[in-house]
Amino acid sequence: QVQLVESGGGLVQAGGSLRLSCAASGSIRSINVMGWYRQAPGKQRELVATITSGGRPNYVDSVKGRFTISRDNAKNTVYLQMNSLKPEDTGVYYCNTAERYFSGKGSWGQGTQVAVSS
């Protein structure tokens, strides 16, 4: 079972940018859909963006036009470029397979903390 390690979070002012990375312990080439998810304080984890093995992205409405998900199968890495950050983007960001997210089964990494100040 592939393990995932997220990095790249930090504290930024509103309007700033961050680029998150997710390194997998094994090949992600055969994983159909990878995604980024976030958990805000006191809230449940929610889906932010997904990307298929063919590179087709999908975003929740709240991040459309601001976030860009990408994947490099050769490097076993998934990225999330976040621009025009807002305070409501604050939370712990995780990456994982869409299967694990929707099934509620499987392991999760530690995530990376993103804090956006107003």
QUIVEN-V713655 format. One line per field, one symbol per residue. ss: DSSP state (H for helix, E for strand, L for the rest). phi: phi as a letter, one per 40 degrees, with the letter a starting at -180 (. if undefined). psi: psi as a letter, one per 40 degrees, with the letter a starting at -180 (. if undefined). A space follows every 10 residues. Layout:
BEGIN
ss->???
phi->???
psi->???
END
This chain:
BEGIN
ss->LLLEEEELLE EEELLLLEEE EEEELLLLLL LLEEEEEEEL LLLLLEEEEE EELLLLEEEL HHHLLLEEEE EELLLLEEEE EELLLLHHHL EEEEEEEHHH HHHLLLLLLL LEEEEEEL
phi->.cbbbcahci bbcdgcbabc bbcccacbdc ccbbabbabc dgbccbcbab acccgccabc dcbdgbbbca abcccfbbbb cbbfcbdccc icbbbacccc cccgbhcbcc gbcbbbcc
psi->hhihhiieia hiiheaiihi ihhieahede hdhiiiiihi heiihihdii hideehiiii deehedihii igddefiiih hhifiideeh ahhiiiiddd dddeiiiiad ihhhhhi.
END
